[in-house]
Amino acid sequence: MMAVNAAIVLQRPLLVKGEPGTGKTQLAAEIAQALGRPLIEWHIKSTTKAQQGLYEYDAVARLRDSQLGEERVHDITNYIKKGKLWQAFTNNEQPVLLIDEIDKADIEFPNDLLLELDRMEFYVYETGERVVARYRPIVVITSNNEKELPDAFLRRCFFHYIQFPDKKTMQAIIAVHFNELKKDLLRDALEVFFDLREVPGLKKKPSTSELLDWIKLLVAEDIPVQALQSDDPRTVIPPLYGALLKNEQDVHLFERLVFLNRRNAR
């Protein structure tokens, strides 16, 4: 809450980093709901260009229509698709603009947005129009920390890192999804989950979404609590571990650790 308020006071984008499943994307929705503002979402892909956030001009469609003698060809605005920033700038009330997973895009993507996010305006060359923000949107930018963001971009943001939930917080998250989960199953599942996250060398630590999927499977398959119990969690492979470990390297690493621990225990 302090980070959100600080970003609003400074009129800076709020850059939120954290592991997948820590609620970065959901934060924007919660801000919009709390303030009663519309939410505009721009989900970034590896092929996304900054220009798409402003607008896209379909010259090919206009050429085709001109060859077919269409009347709409005389109005160039028929071939301009407004991007998410344009929508945010021209909204009738201050919106919350989510730029989700900015680190998926090309390294130049953040720098290409610097001017527009600073000045809250941009120029449409095809029509000669200057689009100026009616209200400065509350901008929330999320990153999974897959690549470093440019320093010039970071200077213009207020930064907040969401820590991975501790056991108490995770219990509250699970309670939202599973109302009648047995306490002993919840306790032992959390023990296995957090012990697994501490295994050294894991390429991808299991996140909140993996934990929720795993618990859902444990309940659906009616896995007994005893299957999760062990004096040393590293000496037994948890049932349905495919919901927690998502690549073969981590599976092999975990199996090797289990084998070594069992051999040393003899």
Residue frames as qw, qx, qy, qz and C-alpha x, y, z in Angstrom:
[[0.000, 0.885, 0.466, 0.000, 0.00, 0.00, 0.00],
 [0.307, -0.787, 0.110, 0.525, 2.85, 2.38, 0.82],
 [0.405, -0.132, 0.607, 0.671, 4.50, 1.64, -2.53],
 [0.208, 0.617, 0.673, 0.351, 1.27, 2.26, -4.44],
 [0.129, -0.934, -0.280, 0.180, 0.63, 5.55, -2.62],
 [0.402, -0.599, 0.297, 0.625, 4.23, 6.66, -3.18],
 [0.372, 0.141, 0.665, 0.632, 4.01, 5.98, -6.92],
 [0.086, 0.791, 0.573, 0.198, 0.74, 7.93, -7.15],
 [0.259, -0.890, -0.080, 0.367, 2.17, 10.91, -5.24],
 [0.382, -0.473, 0.470, 0.640, 5.32, 10.94, -7.38],
 [0.667, 0.624, 0.038, -0.405, 3.28, 10.36, -10.56],
 [0.069, 0.536, -0.810, -0.227, 5.71, 7.63, -11.52],
 [0.812, 0.045, -0.495, -0.306, 5.04, 4.15, -12.87],
 [0.657, -0.493, 0.510, -0.256, 5.08, 1.49, -10.15],
 [0.573, 0.415, -0.698, -0.108, 7.54, -1.22, -11.17],
 [0.779, -0.364, 0.370, -0.352, 6.68, -4.46, -9.37],
 [0.482, 0.416, -0.769, -0.052, 9.07, -7.40, -9.37],
 [0.611, -0.300, 0.608, -0.407, 8.82, -10.80, -7.73],
 [0.193, -0.088, 0.961, 0.178, 8.64, -14.51, -8.39],
 [0.416, -0.166, -0.608, -0.655, 5.79, -15.81, -10.56],
 [0.541, -0.436, -0.714, -0.087, 2.67, -16.35, -8.48],
 [0.320, -0.227, -0.497, 0.774, 3.30, -13.60, -5.93],
 [0.068, 0.771, 0.589, -0.231, 0.36, -11.47, -7.13],
 [0.243, -0.275, 0.205, 0.908, 2.06, -8.82, -9.25],
 [0.080, -0.269, -0.628, -0.725, -0.62, -8.81, -11.95],
 [0.319, -0.634, -0.704, -0.021, -3.42, -9.04, -9.42],
 [0.306, -0.425, -0.284, 0.803, -2.10, -5.93, -7.67],
 [0.030, -0.018, -0.328, -0.944, -3.21, -3.72, -10.58],
 [0.368, -0.443, -0.697, -0.427, -6.72, -5.18, -10.44],
 [0.448, -0.556, -0.585, 0.384, -6.86, -4.60, -6.68],
 [0.192, -0.247, -0.052, 0.948, -5.77, -0.95, -7.10],
 [0.194, -0.196, -0.503, -0.819, -8.46, -0.38, -9.73],
 [0.458, -0.515, -0.708, -0.154, -11.12, -1.99, -7.53],
 [0.420, -0.466, -0.464, 0.625, -10.05, -0.11, -4.39],
 [0.087, -0.293, 0.038, 0.951, -10.10, 3.27, -6.17],
 [0.488, 0.614, 0.538, -0.309, -13.14, 2.51, -8.32],
 [0.170, 0.684, -0.397, -0.587, -11.16, 3.13, -11.53],
 [0.899, 0.394, -0.039, -0.187, -11.23, 1.29, -14.86],
 [0.609, -0.453, 0.584, 0.288, -8.43, -1.21, -15.50],
 [0.671, 0.676, -0.227, -0.202, -6.67, -1.27, -18.88],
 [0.781, -0.361, 0.484, 0.162, -4.43, -4.31, -19.34],
 [0.554, 0.717, -0.398, -0.146, -1.53, -4.59, -21.78],
 [0.877, -0.291, 0.373, 0.080, -0.01, -8.08, -21.63],
 [0.170, 0.783, -0.525, -0.288, 3.44, -8.07, -23.20],
 [0.970, 0.124, 0.195, 0.071, 4.75, -10.85, -25.45],
 [0.631, -0.318, 0.375, 0.600, 8.19, -11.45, -26.93],
 [0.393, 0.382, 0.529, 0.648, 6.97, -9.96, -30.23],
 [0.058, -0.903, -0.413, 0.104, 5.32, -6.87, -28.72],
 [0.438, 0.303, 0.037, 0.845, 6.61, -3.50, -29.88],
 [0.119, -0.385, -0.405, 0.820, 6.24, -0.23, -28.00],
 [0.179, 0.037, -0.352, -0.918, 4.50, 1.35, -30.99],
 [0.354, -0.346, -0.817, -0.296, 1.63, -1.11, -30.55],
 [0.253, -0.489, -0.630, 0.548, 0.88, 0.51, -27.21],
 [0.070, 0.363, -0.011, -0.929, 0.34, 3.82, -28.98],
 [0.700, 0.484, 0.165, -0.499, -1.38, 2.81, -32.21],
 [0.500, -0.066, 0.752, 0.424, -1.01, 0.66, -35.32],
 [0.431, 0.572, -0.143, -0.683, -1.59, 1.87, -38.89],
 [0.695, 0.152, 0.697, 0.092, -2.84, -0.80, -41.32],
 [0.163, 0.579, -0.383, -0.701, -1.47, 0.48, -44.63],
 [0.065, -0.034, 0.936, 0.343, -2.07, -2.87, -46.33],
 [0.185, 0.555, 0.786, -0.199, -5.80, -2.80, -45.58],
 [0.185, 0.752, 0.098, -0.625, -6.04, 0.76, -46.89],
 [0.052, 0.410, -0.679, -0.607, -4.25, -0.17, -50.11],
 [0.116, 0.208, 0.960, 0.149, -6.58, -3.13, -50.60],
 [0.188, 0.687, 0.590, -0.381, -9.66, -0.99, -50.01],
 [0.126, 0.671, -0.207, -0.701, -8.39, 1.65, -52.46],
 [0.004, 0.182, -0.849, -0.495, -8.04, -1.02, -55.13],
 [0.044, 0.420, 0.906, 0.019, -11.60, -2.13, -54.44],
 [0.062, -0.454, -0.307, -0.834, -12.93, 1.42, -54.58],
 [0.406, -0.578, -0.665, 0.243, -14.14, 1.47, -50.95],
 [0.059, -0.870, -0.140, -0.469, -15.43, 4.82, -49.66],
 [0.682, -0.723, -0.042, 0.107, -13.86, 4.31, -46.23],
 [0.784, 0.103, 0.026, 0.611, -10.41, 4.65, -47.79],
 [0.188, 0.728, 0.059, 0.656, -10.75, 8.45, -47.76],
 [0.489, -0.782, 0.162, -0.352, -10.72, 8.55, -43.95],
 [0.485, 0.448, -0.699, 0.275, -7.34, 7.38, -42.70],
 [0.373, -0.386, 0.593, -0.601, -8.62, 7.00, -39.15],
 [0.921, 0.025, -0.032, -0.387, -10.47, 3.87, -40.31],
 [0.862, 0.288, -0.375, 0.183, -7.08, 2.17, -40.53],
 [0.125, 0.520, -0.584, 0.610, -5.63, 3.28, -37.22],
 [0.738, -0.408, -0.536, -0.034, -6.03, 0.89, -34.28],
 [0.250, -0.798, 0.284, -0.468, -5.72, 2.56, -30.90],
 [0.573, 0.151, -0.731, 0.337, -3.26, 0.95, -28.50],
 [0.556, -0.553, -0.580, 0.221, -3.55, 0.54, -24.75],
 [0.338, -0.263, -0.194, 0.883, -1.71, 3.79, -23.99],
 [0.131, -0.225, -0.361, -0.895, -4.01, 5.70, -26.33],
 [0.504, -0.525, -0.631, -0.269, -7.02, 4.15, -24.58],
 [0.538, -0.474, -0.464, 0.521, -5.59, 5.09, -21.19],
 [0.236, -0.081, 0.013, 0.968, -4.74, 8.65, -22.25],
 [0.257, -0.200, -0.357, -0.876, -8.21, 9.36, -23.64],
 [0.324, -0.418, -0.843, 0.099, -10.27, 7.64, -20.94],
 [0.231, -0.735, -0.259, -0.582, -13.02, 9.78, -19.39],
 [0.602, -0.767, 0.142, -0.169, -11.63, 9.10, -15.90],
 [0.020, -0.699, 0.712, -0.061, -8.23, 8.26, -14.50],
 [0.954, 0.033, -0.241, -0.175, -7.57, 4.59, -15.30],
 [0.598, -0.551, 0.572, 0.110, -5.14, 2.03, -13.91],
 [0.692, 0.594, -0.367, -0.183, -2.85, 0.92, -16.75],
 [0.798, -0.369, 0.471, 0.073, -1.20, -2.47, -16.34],
 [0.530, 0.653, -0.523, -0.134, 1.88, -3.19, -18.47],
 [0.880, -0.327, 0.300, -0.168, 2.31, -6.86, -17.63],
 [0.863, -0.132, 0.361, 0.326, 5.63, -8.76, -17.82],
 [0.285, 0.924, -0.165, -0.197, 7.62, -6.03, -19.52],
 [0.313, -0.609, 0.694, 0.223, 10.77, -8.15, -19.38],
 [0.750, 0.251, 0.608, 0.068, 9.33, -10.51, -22.03],
 [0.515, 0.850, 0.107, -0.036, 9.78, -7.90, -24.75],
 [0.696, 0.459, -0.106, 0.542, 12.90, -6.79, -26.57],
 [0.546, -0.339, -0.290, 0.709, 15.50, -4.93, -24.49],
 [0.126, 0.130, 0.152, 0.972, 14.68, -1.68, -26.32],
 [0.251, -0.612, -0.681, -0.313, 10.98, -1.88, -25.45],
 [0.385, -0.712, -0.421, 0.409, 11.19, -0.03, -22.09],
 [0.302, -0.333, 0.128, 0.884, 13.34, 2.76, -23.54],
 [0.035, 0.300, 0.613, 0.730, 10.90, 3.21, -26.42],
 [0.300, -0.720, -0.603, -0.168, 8.18, 4.10, -23.90],
 [0.439, -0.289, -0.336, 0.781, 10.23, 6.60, -21.87],
 [0.014, 0.086, 0.148, 0.985, 9.07, 9.74, -23.65],
 [0.432, -0.416, -0.546, -0.584, 5.37, 8.82, -23.72],
 [0.611, -0.512, -0.577, 0.177, 5.30, 7.79, -20.06],
 [0.380, -0.218, -0.229, 0.869, 7.16, 10.96, -19.06],
 [0.079, 0.026, -0.154, -0.985, 5.23, 13.52, -21.09],
 [0.353, 0.405, 0.763, -0.358, 1.92, 11.64, -21.18],
 [0.529, 0.701, 0.048, -0.476, 1.48, 12.47, -24.85],
 [0.526, -0.115, 0.682, 0.495, 2.45, 11.23, -28.30],
 [0.308, 0.529, -0.245, -0.752, 2.12, 12.24, -31.94],
 [0.720, 0.320, 0.615, -0.003, 0.16, 10.40, -34.63],
 [0.199, -0.377, 0.481, 0.766, 2.12, 11.04, -37.82],
 [0.184, 0.312, 0.823, 0.437, -0.52, 9.70, -40.20],
 [0.049, -0.799, -0.579, -0.154, -3.20, 12.17, -39.04],
 [0.220, 0.501, -0.142, 0.825, -1.08, 14.96, -37.55],
 [0.593, -0.684, -0.219, -0.364, -2.91, 14.51, -34.26],
 [0.189, 0.396, -0.689, 0.578, -1.30, 14.95, -30.87],
 [0.699, -0.460, -0.515, -0.186, -2.79, 12.68, -28.23],
 [0.039, 0.446, -0.531, 0.719, -2.46, 14.16, -24.73],
 [0.336, -0.277, -0.870, 0.229, -3.55, 12.33, -21.59],
 [0.357, -0.689, -0.264, -0.572, -6.75, 13.73, -20.07],
 [0.663, -0.682, 0.228, -0.210, -5.73, 12.22, -16.74],
 [0.181, 0.579, -0.790, 0.084, -2.35, 10.76, -15.86],
 [0.885, -0.153, -0.368, -0.240, -3.05, 7.02, -15.52],
 [0.588, -0.596, 0.529, -0.139, -1.82, 5.03, -12.54],
 [0.694, 0.484, -0.517, -0.126, 0.74, 2.84, -14.29],
 [0.745, -0.426, 0.504, -0.094, 1.66, -0.56, -12.86],
 [0.590, 0.572, -0.554, -0.133, 4.51, -2.39, -14.61],
 [0.869, -0.360, 0.325, -0.099, 5.31, -5.99, -13.69],
 [0.448, 0.631, -0.633, -0.028, 8.50, -7.95, -14.26],
 [0.971, -0.229, -0.047, -0.039, 9.52, -11.53, -13.50],
 [0.343, -0.793, 0.470, 0.179, 13.16, -10.41, -13.48],
 [0.912, 0.225, 0.297, 0.172, 13.98, -12.55, -16.53],
 [0.616, 0.383, 0.073, 0.685, 16.22, -9.80, -17.91],
 [0.317, -0.416, -0.234, 0.820, 17.69, -6.53, -16.69],
 [0.225, 0.879, 0.412, 0.081, 15.78, -3.35, -17.46],
 [0.469, 0.520, -0.036, 0.713, 17.61, -0.22, -18.72],
 [0.359, -0.286, -0.436, 0.774, 18.86, 2.22, -16.08],
 [0.098, -0.084, -0.147, -0.981, 17.13, 5.15, -17.78],
 [0.534, -0.375, -0.577, -0.490, 13.82, 3.32, -17.46],
 [0.586, -0.373, -0.637, 0.333, 14.42, 2.33, -13.83],
 [0.215, -0.051, -0.250, 0.943, 15.13, 5.94, -12.87],
 [0.323, -0.173, -0.222, -0.904, 11.62, 6.90, -13.94],
 [0.671, -0.331, -0.600, -0.282, 9.88, 4.22, -11.86],
 [0.462, -0.536, 0.501, -0.499, 9.08, 3.65, -8.21],
 [0.515, 0.225, -0.825, -0.059, 10.32, 0.15, -7.42],
 [0.663, -0.354, 0.425, -0.504, 8.70, -2.48, -5.22],
 [0.363, 0.238, -0.897, -0.084, 9.70, -6.11, -4.75],
 [0.805, -0.298, -0.003, -0.514, 7.03, -8.57, -3.58],
 [0.155, -0.428, 0.871, -0.184, 8.57, -11.11, -1.26],
 [0.508, -0.087, -0.814, -0.268, 7.52, -14.73, -1.65],
 [0.642, -0.547, -0.053, -0.535, 4.77, -15.48, 0.90],
 [0.056, -0.355, 0.852, -0.380, 5.80, -17.02, 4.22],
 [0.151, -0.187, -0.971, -0.004, 3.89, -19.99, 5.65],
 [0.115, 0.476, 0.602, -0.631, 1.32, -17.87, 7.47],
 [0.331, 0.478, -0.165, -0.797, 0.54, -15.80, 4.38],
 [0.267, 0.149, -0.848, -0.433, 0.46, -18.93, 2.23],
 [0.023, 0.301, 0.913, -0.276, -2.09, -20.48, 4.58],
 [0.272, 0.553, 0.311, -0.724, -4.33, -17.46, 4.06],
 [0.324, 0.400, -0.530, -0.674, -3.94, -17.77, 0.28],
 [0.168, -0.017, -0.973, -0.156, -4.79, -21.47, 0.36],
 [0.147, 0.381, 0.744, -0.529, -7.83, -20.80, 2.57],
 [0.377, 0.452, -0.072, -0.805, -9.28, -18.63, -0.20],
 [0.475, 0.294, -0.673, -0.485, -9.17, -21.57, -2.62],
 [0.542, -0.118, -0.832, -0.005, -9.86, -24.49, -0.26],
 [0.443, -0.572, 0.077, -0.686, -12.44, -23.76, 2.42],
 [0.863, -0.380, 0.154, -0.296, -12.53, -27.15, 4.13],
 [0.643, 0.462, -0.582, 0.185, -8.97, -28.43, 3.77],
 [0.843, -0.457, -0.255, 0.125, -7.87, -30.72, 6.61],
 [0.226, -0.936, 0.269, -0.031, -5.42, -28.98, 8.94],
 [0.711, -0.410, 0.516, 0.245, -2.97, -31.88, 9.01],
 [0.715, 0.443, 0.404, 0.359, -2.92, -32.10, 5.21],
 [0.191, 0.957, 0.012, 0.218, -2.36, -28.34, 4.94],
 [0.465, -0.806, 0.359, 0.075, 0.42, -28.44, 7.53],
 [0.748, -0.194, 0.549, 0.318, 2.30, -31.33, 5.92],
 [0.614, 0.643, 0.341, 0.305, 1.79, -30.05, 2.37],
 [0.044, 0.984, -0.121, 0.126, 3.29, -26.70, 3.34],
 [0.608, -0.617, 0.467, 0.178, 6.23, -28.41, 5.03],
 [0.761, 0.158, 0.514, 0.364, 6.99, -30.43, 1.87],
 [0.419, 0.843, 0.233, 0.243, 6.50, -27.37, -0.35],
 [0.108, -0.964, 0.235, -0.061, 8.83, -25.04, 1.56],
 [0.692, -0.433, 0.526, 0.239, 11.43, -27.79, 2.06],
 [0.731, 0.400, 0.445, 0.329, 11.37, -28.42, -1.69],
 [0.250, 0.951, 0.043, 0.175, 11.94, -24.72, -2.40],
 [0.352, -0.846, 0.399, 0.046, 15.08, -24.86, -0.27],
 [0.908, 0.035, 0.317, 0.271, 16.65, -27.70, -2.25],
 [0.163, -0.713, 0.349, 0.586, 19.92, -26.21, -3.59],
 [0.206, -0.216, 0.752, 0.588, 20.35, -26.06, -7.35],
 [0.412, 0.574, 0.701, -0.097, 16.70, -26.07, -8.44],
 [0.246, 0.178, 0.437, 0.847, 16.32, -24.35, -11.80],
 [0.325, -0.425, -0.271, -0.800, 12.72, -23.36, -11.08],
 [0.049, 0.039, 0.782, -0.620, 11.43, -23.23, -7.55],
 [0.099, -0.548, -0.802, -0.215, 7.74, -24.15, -7.23],
 [0.070, -0.196, 0.081, -0.975, 5.52, -21.09, -6.84],
 [0.415, 0.101, 0.515, -0.743, 2.10, -20.38, -5.37],
 [0.716, 0.272, -0.216, -0.605, 0.21, -21.57, -8.45],
 [0.532, 0.239, -0.812, -0.027, 2.09, -24.90, -8.40],
 [0.047, -0.054, 0.815, -0.575, 1.27, -25.34, -4.71],
 [0.577, 0.186, 0.259, -0.752, -2.44, -24.72, -5.33],
 [0.714, 0.291, -0.494, -0.402, -2.44, -27.20, -8.22],
 [0.343, 0.224, -0.886, 0.219, -0.65, -29.78, -6.08],
 [0.259, 0.034, 0.690, -0.675, -3.07, -29.44, -3.17],
 [0.683, 0.243, -0.050, -0.687, -5.99, -29.71, -5.59],
 [0.654, 0.269, -0.685, -0.176, -4.56, -33.01, -6.85],
 [0.108, 0.156, -0.865, 0.464, -3.90, -34.29, -3.32],
 [0.477, 0.128, 0.464, -0.735, -7.54, -33.65, -2.44],
 [0.721, 0.312, -0.260, -0.562, -8.91, -35.06, -5.72],
 [0.630, 0.261, -0.731, -0.015, -6.80, -38.24, -5.45],
 [0.769, -0.577, -0.018, -0.276, -7.51, -38.52, -1.71],
 [0.596, 0.394, -0.566, 0.411, -3.81, -38.87, -0.93],
 [0.696, -0.617, -0.347, 0.122, -3.38, -39.86, 2.75],
 [0.166, -0.952, 0.227, -0.121, -1.51, -37.46, 5.01],
 [0.800, -0.424, 0.376, 0.197, 0.94, -40.24, 5.85],
 [0.780, 0.429, 0.239, 0.387, 2.26, -40.12, 2.28],
 [0.222, 0.872, -0.079, 0.430, 3.58, -36.61, 2.99],
 [0.560, -0.784, 0.234, -0.133, 5.13, -37.38, 6.35],
 [0.858, 0.225, -0.281, 0.366, 8.81, -38.18, 6.80],
 [0.605, -0.659, -0.070, 0.441, 11.47, -37.47, 9.38],
 [0.263, -0.445, 0.373, 0.770, 13.57, -36.05, 6.55],
 [0.587, 0.651, 0.224, -0.425, 11.51, -34.60, 3.64],
 [0.292, 0.699, -0.546, -0.359, 14.50, -35.09, 1.32],
 [0.217, -0.237, 0.946, 0.039, 14.39, -38.89, 1.71],
 [0.402, 0.431, 0.805, -0.066, 11.03, -39.32, 0.02],
 [0.035, 0.112, 0.474, 0.873, 9.70, -38.04, -3.30],
 [0.374, 0.252, 0.437, -0.778, 6.37, -36.27, -2.71],
 [0.438, 0.408, 0.796, 0.092, 3.35, -37.82, -4.47],
 [0.367, 0.822, 0.414, 0.138, 2.26, -36.12, -7.72],
 [0.438, -0.570, 0.102, 0.688, 5.51, -34.13, -7.70],
 [0.395, 0.311, 0.533, 0.681, 4.94, -33.27, -11.38],
 [0.055, -0.895, -0.401, -0.190, 2.69, -30.44, -10.19],
 [0.431, -0.856, 0.048, 0.281, 5.62, -28.90, -8.29],
 [0.422, -0.459, 0.530, 0.575, 8.68, -29.60, -10.44],
 [0.594, 0.703, 0.196, -0.338, 8.34, -28.38, -14.01],
 [0.530, 0.698, -0.462, -0.136, 11.49, -29.51, -15.82],
 [0.958, 0.024, -0.277, 0.063, 13.47, -32.74, -16.07],
 [0.420, 0.480, -0.497, 0.589, 16.66, -31.20, -14.63],
 [0.367, -0.461, 0.404, -0.699, 14.94, -30.40, -11.33],
 [0.934, -0.143, -0.035, -0.326, 13.29, -33.83, -11.21],
 [0.846, 0.245, -0.384, 0.278, 16.63, -35.59, -11.77],
 [0.141, 0.522, -0.487, 0.686, 18.34, -33.33, -9.22],
 [0.620, -0.398, 0.275, -0.618, 15.70, -34.10, -6.61],
 [0.980, -0.009, -0.152, -0.130, 15.84, -37.84, -7.33],
 [0.646, 0.388, -0.478, 0.451, 19.64, -37.82, -6.97],
 [0.143, -0.506, 0.461, -0.715, 19.41, -35.98, -3.63],
 [0.840, -0.262, 0.109, -0.463, 16.84, -38.49, -2.39],
 [0.931, 0.171, -0.306, 0.102, 19.09, -41.38, -3.48],
 [0.412, 0.465, -0.511, 0.594, 22.17, -39.88, -1.80],
 [0.397, -0.470, 0.372, -0.695, 20.30, -39.15, 1.42],
 [0.943, -0.151, -0.023, -0.297, 18.91, -42.67, 1.56],
 [0.828, 0.275, -0.392, 0.293, 22.37, -44.17, 0.95],
 [0.172, 0.498, -0.493, 0.692, 23.95, -41.98, 3.64],
 [0.621, -0.418, 0.216, -0.627, 21.21, -42.93, 6.07],
 [0.932, -0.013, -0.349, -0.094, 22.08, -46.63, 5.84]]
